[in-house]
Amino acid sequence: MSDDRPKLVRDMIELKKLQYFVVCADVGSFSKAAEILYTTQPNVSKAIKALEDQLGFNLFERKSRGILLTAKGDHVYEYACKAIENVEVLSSFSQTEKVEQLKISSNPSQWMAQCFAEFYNKYHLENLQFHLYTASVEEIMKRVSTYLDEIGFVYVMSSQNTAFQYMLSRKHLEFIQLKNTQVVLYFGKKHPLYHSKSIESQDLEKIRLVQCYEDEFDLNNYWRITNSQGNEIRELKNVVVTNSDCILEQLLQTTDLANISSGYLTNVVVDTEFRGFPLNEGSNSVMFGYIKRKPEELSDWENKFIDFVIQNLEEKI
C-alpha cells in the first residue's frame, strides 16, 4: 500500500534545520550563521538545502553579497520562530528530580525584592532553586500562560480591571488580589515640589516621569485620562522607562524626575522613603496580587511563597 501522506508529514522536520534557517535569516549570510552556530559554512548550506528539498521550494535567494528570504521563506520564518520558542517552553517542563524550582515573576518592586530575599534566607538550605524575573504586567501574563513562571505578582489600577480581567480570561489565567492601596505620585529629591505640602492641577502638567515598564497596564495610563480633580489633562511625559527598580530608585534619589506608583504595601518604610502625594484617593486604587493559571493547582513551594507574602503584608501593617 502506498503512503499518500505529504512528505512533510512522513519525514518530520528536524529542529536543528529550523534553528539553522532562523539564524541564517537573521544574519543574512551562511558564513556568519556558521560562526554563530559553531559549525562550518558547508554544514549550514547542507542543512538549508535539505530543508528546502523537504519543503519543496527555495527559502532564500542567493545573492553575491549574502542571502535574502523568498516570499515563502518569509512565511516559513514566522512559523519556525514559533516552533523553536514552543520547544524551548516544552524543555522548561523537564525538571530534575533532585532539585525543586520556585519560578515566579513580578513587576519591579523594592518591597517584593526584600520579601524574596527574606524567603530565601528562611529556605535556602532546602533542596530548592529560586527564580525571580521582573517584567511588565503583559509580559508576566505571557510568562505564566506559557509555563515560564508559575505565578506572577502585579500592580494594576482598579480602573483598568475590566481590560485586565479580559486579558486574563483569554490566556486562561486568574488574578488573586492580596492588597488594595492608593495611587501615589513620588517626586525625585531634586524636584522643586519635593518639599511641597500639596500640589495643584497645573503642577501635574510640568512633571516628567520615570516608569518601571511601559504597557497597557502601567500605572501612568490612568493619568492620561484625568487628574485628581477629575479634569482631563494632557499626557504626562515618560522620559525614562526601565525594568529595574534599582535604577528607578537611583533616579528618584538624584534627579528631578517623578514616578506614579502604588502606596507602600506596609507601614514599614525603608530609609530611602520618597516624598509622595496620593492621587484621587478613594475613587481609584492600585490592586496588588498574583496571577496563576486558572485550571491548575499550585505546588507546595508556590503556596509557601504566597503564604509568606501574605504574612509579610499582615505582620508589618
C-alpha positions as CSV (number, residue, x, y, z in Angstrom):
1,M,0.0,0.0,0.0
2,S,1.4,3.4,-1.0
3,D,1.7,6.1,1.6
4,D,-0.3,9.2,0.3
5,R,0.6,11.4,3.2
6,P,2.6,14.5,2.3
7,K,6.4,14.1,2.5
8,L,6.5,16.8,5.2
9,V,4.4,14.6,7.5
10,R,6.3,11.4,6.7
11,D,9.7,12.9,7.3
12,M,9.4,15.2,10.3
13,I,11.5,18.4,10.1
14,E,14.4,18.4,12.4
15,L,14.6,21.2,14.9
16,K,18.3,21.7,14.1
17,K,17.4,22.6,10.5
18,L,14.9,25.2,11.7
19,Q,17.5,26.7,14.1
20,Y,20.0,26.9,11.2
21,F,17.4,28.5,9.0
22,V,16.3,31.1,11.5
23,V,19.9,32.2,12.3
24,C,20.7,32.4,8.5
25,A,17.6,34.6,8.0
26,D,18.6,36.8,11.0
27,V,22.2,37.5,9.9
28,G,21.7,37.3,6.1
29,S,24.7,35.1,5.5
30,F,25.6,31.4,5.6
31,S,29.2,32.2,6.7
32,K,28.1,34.5,9.6
33,A,25.5,31.9,10.7
34,A,28.2,29.2,10.8
35,E,30.3,31.4,13.1
36,I,27.3,31.9,15.5
37,L,26.3,28.2,15.3
38,Y,29.9,27.0,15.9
39,T,30.0,25.0,12.7
40,T,31.2,25.3,9.1
41,Q,29.6,27.0,6.2
42,P,29.2,23.8,4.2
43,N,27.3,22.3,7.1
44,V,24.9,25.3,7.2
45,S,24.4,25.2,3.4
46,K,23.8,21.5,3.5
47,A,21.1,21.9,6.3
48,I,19.3,24.7,4.4
49,K,19.4,22.7,1.1
50,A,18.0,19.7,2.9
51,L,15.2,21.8,4.4
52,E,14.4,23.4,1.1
53,D,14.2,19.9,-0.5
54,Q,12.0,18.7,2.2
55,L,9.6,21.7,1.8
56,G,9.7,21.7,-1.9
57,F,10.7,25.3,-2.5
58,N,13.6,27.8,-2.0
59,L,13.8,29.6,1.3
60,F,16.5,32.1,0.2
61,E,17.6,34.0,-2.8
62,R,21.3,33.6,-3.1
63,K,23.0,36.9,-3.8
64,S,26.6,37.9,-4.3
65,R,26.6,39.8,-1.0
66,G,24.5,37.4,1.0
67,I,21.1,35.8,1.2
68,L,17.5,37.1,1.2
69,L,14.3,35.4,2.3
70,T,11.9,34.5,-0.5
71,A,8.3,35.3,-0.1
72,K,7.6,31.7,1.0
73,G,10.8,31.7,3.1
74,D,9.5,34.8,5.0
75,H,6.3,32.9,5.8
76,V,8.2,29.8,7.0
77,Y,10.4,32.1,9.1
78,E,7.4,33.2,11.2
79,Y,6.4,29.6,11.9
80,A,10.0,28.4,12.5
81,C,10.5,31.0,15.2
82,K,7.2,29.9,16.9
83,A,8.2,26.3,16.7
84,I,11.6,26.9,18.3
85,E,10.0,29.1,21.0
86,N,7.5,26.3,21.8
87,V,10.2,23.7,22.0
88,E,12.1,25.9,24.5
89,V,8.9,26.2,26.6
90,L,8.4,22.4,26.5
91,S,12.0,21.9,27.5
92,S,11.3,24.0,30.6
93,F,8.8,21.4,31.7
94,S,11.6,19.0,32.2
95,Q,12.6,19.3,35.9
96,T,15.3,17.3,37.5
97,E,14.1,15.1,40.3
98,K,16.9,16.2,42.5
99,V,16.1,19.9,42.6
100,E,12.8,21.6,43.0
101,Q,12.2,25.0,41.5
102,L,10.3,28.1,42.6
103,K,9.7,30.1,39.4
104,I,7.9,33.5,39.9
105,S,7.8,36.9,38.3
106,S,6.9,40.3,39.5
107,N,6.6,43.9,38.4
108,P,9.8,45.8,39.5
109,S,9.2,46.2,43.2
110,Q,11.6,47.0,46.1
111,W,9.1,45.5,48.5
112,M,8.9,42.2,46.6
113,A,12.7,42.1,46.3
114,Q,13.0,42.4,50.1
115,C,10.3,39.8,50.6
116,F,12.0,37.4,48.2
117,A,15.3,37.8,50.0
118,E,13.7,37.1,53.3
119,F,12.1,34.0,51.9
120,Y,15.5,32.8,50.5
121,N,17.1,33.3,53.9
122,K,14.4,31.1,55.5
123,Y,14.5,28.3,53.0
124,H,17.9,28.4,51.2
125,L,19.1,25.1,52.9
126,E,16.2,23.3,51.3
127,N,16.7,21.4,48.0
128,L,15.3,24.3,46.0
129,Q,16.3,26.5,43.1
130,F,15.0,30.1,43.3
131,H,13.9,32.1,40.2
132,L,12.6,35.7,40.2
133,Y,12.0,37.6,36.9
134,T,10.9,41.2,36.8
135,A,8.7,42.4,33.9
136,S,5.6,44.3,32.8
137,V,2.1,43.1,33.5
138,E,1.6,42.0,29.9
139,E,4.9,40.1,29.9
140,I,4.1,38.4,33.2
141,M,0.8,37.2,31.8
142,K,2.6,35.7,28.9
143,R,5.3,34.1,31.0
144,V,2.7,32.5,33.3
145,S,0.5,31.3,30.5
146,T,3.4,29.7,28.7
147,Y,4.7,28.0,31.9
148,L,7.9,30.0,32.1
149,D,6.7,31.1,35.6
150,E,4.2,29.5,37.9
151,I,2.9,32.8,39.5
152,G,3.4,36.5,38.8
153,F,2.9,39.4,41.2
154,V,1.5,42.6,39.6
155,Y,0.2,46.0,40.5
156,V,-2.9,47.1,38.4
157,M,-5.2,50.1,38.6
158,S,-8.7,49.3,39.7
159,S,-9.9,51.4,36.8
160,Q,-8.2,49.0,34.4
161,N,-9.7,45.9,36.0
162,T,-12.2,45.3,33.2
163,A,-9.5,45.2,30.5
164,F,-7.2,43.3,32.8
165,Q,-9.8,40.6,33.5
166,Y,-10.5,40.3,29.8
167,M,-6.8,39.7,29.0
168,L,-6.6,37.1,31.8
169,S,-9.6,35.2,30.6
170,R,-8.1,35.0,27.1
171,K,-5.0,33.4,28.4
172,H,-6.9,31.1,30.9
173,L,-5.4,33.0,33.9
174,E,-6.9,34.3,37.1
175,F,-5.9,37.1,39.5
176,I,-6.0,36.8,43.3
177,Q,-5.9,40.1,45.0
178,L,-3.9,40.4,48.2
179,K,-3.9,44.1,48.9
180,N,-5.6,47.4,47.8
181,T,-3.5,50.5,48.1
182,Q,-3.6,54.1,46.9
183,V,-2.1,55.7,43.8
184,V,0.8,57.9,44.7
185,L,3.0,60.4,42.8
186,Y,6.6,60.3,44.1
187,F,8.9,63.2,43.4
188,G,12.6,62.9,43.0
189,K,14.7,64.6,45.7
190,K,15.8,67.4,43.2
191,H,12.3,68.2,42.1
192,P,11.2,71.7,43.0
193,L,7.9,70.3,44.5
194,Y,9.7,67.7,46.7
195,H,9.2,69.7,49.9
196,S,5.8,71.0,49.0
197,K,2.9,70.2,51.3
198,S,0.4,70.0,48.4
199,I,0.3,70.0,44.6
200,E,-2.1,71.8,42.2
201,S,-3.6,70.6,38.9
202,Q,-1.3,72.8,36.9
203,D,1.7,71.3,38.6
204,L,1.0,67.9,37.1
205,E,1.5,69.2,33.6
206,K,5.1,70.1,34.3
207,I,6.1,66.7,35.6
208,R,8.5,64.4,33.8
209,L,8.2,60.7,34.7
210,V,10.4,57.7,35.1
211,Q,8.4,54.4,34.9
212,C,9.5,50.9,35.6
213,Y,7.8,49.5,32.4
214,E,5.5,50.6,29.6
215,D,2.5,48.7,28.5
216,E,-1.3,48.9,28.6
217,F,-1.3,48.4,32.4
218,D,1.4,50.8,33.5
219,L,0.1,53.0,36.2
220,N,0.7,56.2,34.3
221,N,-2.0,55.2,31.8
222,Y,-4.7,56.4,34.3
223,W,-3.3,59.9,34.3
224,R,-3.7,60.1,30.5
225,I,-7.4,60.4,31.3
226,T,-7.9,62.6,34.4
227,N,-6.2,64.3,37.2
228,S,-7.0,64.3,40.9
229,Q,-9.8,66.9,40.4
230,G,-11.4,64.8,37.7
231,N,-10.4,67.1,34.8
232,E,-8.7,65.9,31.7
233,I,-5.0,66.9,31.3
234,R,-2.5,66.3,28.6
235,E,-0.5,63.1,28.6
236,L,2.3,63.1,31.2
237,K,5.7,62.7,29.6
238,N,7.7,59.5,30.2
239,V,11.4,60.4,29.7
240,V,12.9,57.3,31.2
241,V,11.5,53.7,31.0
242,T,13.4,51.0,32.8
243,N,12.7,47.4,34.0
244,S,14.9,48.0,37.1
245,D,13.5,49.1,40.4
246,C,17.1,49.9,41.4
247,I,17.5,52.4,38.5
248,L,14.2,54.0,39.3
249,E,15.2,54.4,43.0
250,Q,18.6,55.9,42.0
251,L,16.9,58.4,39.6
252,L,14.5,59.5,42.3
253,Q,17.4,59.9,44.7
254,T,19.4,62.1,42.4
255,T,17.2,63.8,39.8
256,D,14.0,65.9,39.4
257,L,12.0,63.1,37.8
258,A,8.8,61.8,39.3
259,N,7.1,58.4,39.4
260,I,3.5,57.2,39.6
261,S,3.3,54.1,41.7
262,S,1.3,52.4,44.4
263,G,1.4,53.4,48.0
264,Y,3.6,51.3,50.4
265,L,2.2,47.9,50.9
266,T,3.0,48.1,54.6
267,N,3.8,50.8,57.1
268,V,7.4,49.7,57.4
269,V,9.3,52.1,55.1
270,V,13.0,51.9,54.3
271,D,15.4,54.7,54.8
272,T,15.1,55.8,51.2
273,E,11.5,56.9,51.6
274,F,10.4,59.4,48.9
275,R,8.0,62.3,49.1
276,G,4.7,61.0,47.9
277,F,1.3,62.7,47.2
278,P,-1.9,60.5,46.9
279,L,-3.7,61.0,43.6
280,N,-7.5,60.9,43.5
281,E,-7.6,58.9,46.7
282,G,-10.9,57.0,47.2
283,S,-12.1,56.8,43.6
284,N,-9.2,54.8,42.2
285,S,-6.7,52.5,43.7
286,V,-3.9,50.0,43.0
287,M,-4.7,46.3,43.2
288,F,-1.7,44.1,44.3
289,G,-1.9,40.4,43.9
290,Y,-0.7,37.4,41.8
291,I,-1.6,35.8,38.5
292,K,-1.8,32.0,38.1
293,R,-3.1,29.5,35.5
294,K,-6.8,29.1,36.1
295,P,-7.3,25.3,36.0
296,E,-4.2,24.3,37.8
297,E,-3.2,23.8,41.4
298,L,0.0,25.4,42.7
299,S,2.9,23.4,44.0
300,D,3.7,23.4,47.7
301,W,6.6,25.9,47.2
302,E,4.4,28.4,45.4
303,N,1.8,28.1,48.1
304,K,4.6,28.6,50.7
305,F,5.8,31.7,49.0
306,I,2.3,33.2,48.7
307,D,1.7,32.5,52.4
308,F,5.0,34.2,53.2
309,V,4.0,37.3,51.2
310,I,0.6,37.4,52.9
311,Q,2.3,37.0,56.3
312,N,4.6,39.9,55.5
313,L,1.6,42.1,54.5
314,E,-0.2,41.3,57.7
315,E,2.7,41.4,60.2
316,K,4.2,44.7,59.1
317,I,1.0,46.8,58.8
